[in-house]
Amino acid sequence: MATTTRFDTAKAARWFHALSDETRLEIVRRLSGGECCVCDLTGAMGAAQSRLSFHLKTLKLAGLVTDRKEGRWVYYTLNPEVFEAISEFVLGAKPECGDTWCGDGGCCA
């Protein structure tokens, strides 16, 4: 069983807020295949560079992506530590049969 650590709900709220937009979810999906330049995302998603830059900034401020500059291009990649923390949170929130909070009519009924 995993050790219990204090969960930062404010940080999680920023993550989920950043992920609550279809465009940002699509960016995350595309970045799951590896690092991408904003120019590649622009072409692949058929969106204006300024629009994608806004969404990438939101993802970066939430800590979901990191960037690096090479010449005049900016390359983005997912932050694996944050996605691991999100995964742990989501899996930890999954009801388990026999949990005391299930109660009557819950999953254990």
C-alpha positions in Angstrom: 0.0 0.0 0.0 1.3 3.5 -0.9 2.3 5.8 1.9 0.0 8.7 2.7 1.2 12.2 2.0 -0.5 15.5 2.4 -2.2 16.4 -0.9 -2.0 20.0 -2.1 -5.6 20.7 -3.2 -4.7 24.2 -4.4 -2.1 22.8 -6.8 -4.5 20.1 -7.9 -7.2 22.7 -8.6 -4.7 24.5 -10.9 -4.0 21.3 -12.7 -7.6 20.4 -13.3 -8.5 23.9 -14.2 -5.8 23.9 -16.9 -7.0 20.5 -18.1 -10.7 21.7 -18.3 -10.4 23.1 -21.8 -10.7 21.0 -25.0 -7.8 22.8 -26.8 -5.5 22.2 -23.8 -6.5 18.6 -23.6 -5.7 18.2 -27.3 -2.3 19.8 -26.7 -1.6 17.4 -23.9 -2.6 14.5 -26.1 -0.3 15.6 -28.8 2.6 16.2 -26.4 2.1 12.7 -25.0 4.0 11.6 -28.1 7.0 13.7 -27.2 8.3 17.2 -27.4 6.8 19.5 -30.0 7.5 23.0 -31.3 4.6 25.4 -31.1 4.9 25.7 -34.9 4.3 22.0 -35.2 1.2 22.2 -32.9 -0.1 25.1 -35.0 0.0 23.1 -38.2 -1.3 19.9 -36.6 -4.2 21.5 -34.8 -5.1 24.1 -37.4 -5.0 26.9 -34.8 -3.4 30.3 -34.8 -0.1 30.5 -33.0 -1.4 33.2 -30.7 -4.3 31.0 -29.6 -2.0 28.1 -28.9 0.5 30.3 -27.1 -2.2 31.4 -24.7 -3.2 27.7 -24.0 0.5 26.6 -23.6 1.1 29.4 -21.2 -1.9 28.2 -19.1 -0.5 24.7 -19.1 3.0 25.9 -18.2 1.7 28.1 -15.3 0.0 25.1 -13.9 3.2 23.1 -14.2 1.8 20.6 -16.7 4.3 21.4 -19.4 7.9 22.7 -19.6 9.5 24.5 -22.4 12.9 25.2 -23.8 14.0 27.7 -26.4 16.1 26.8 -29.3 16.9 29.8 -31.5 13.6 31.5 -32.3 11.5 28.3 -31.6 10.0 27.2 -28.3 9.6 23.5 -27.7 7.1 22.1 -25.2 7.0 18.8 -23.4 4.8 17.3 -20.7 6.1 17.4 -17.1 6.0 13.7 -16.1 6.2 14.3 -12.4 3.0 16.3 -12.4 1.1 13.7 -14.5 2.3 11.0 -12.1 0.9 13.1 -9.2 -2.4 13.5 -11.1 -2.6 9.8 -11.8 -2.0 9.0 -8.1 -4.7 11.4 -7.1 -7.2 10.0 -9.5 -6.5 6.4 -8.7 -6.6 7.2 -5.0 -10.1 8.7 -5.4 -11.4 5.5 -7.0 -14.0 3.9 -4.6 -13.0 0.5 -3.4 -15.5 -2.2 -2.4 -15.7 -2.2 1.3 -14.9 1.4 1.9 -16.7 2.7 4.9 -18.1 5.7 3.0 -19.8 3.5 0.4 -22.9 3.0 2.6 -26.2 1.6 1.6 -26.8 1.7 -2.2 -23.1 2.4 -3.0 -20.8 0.1 -4.8 -20.8 -2.5 -2.1 -24.6 -2.8 -2.0 
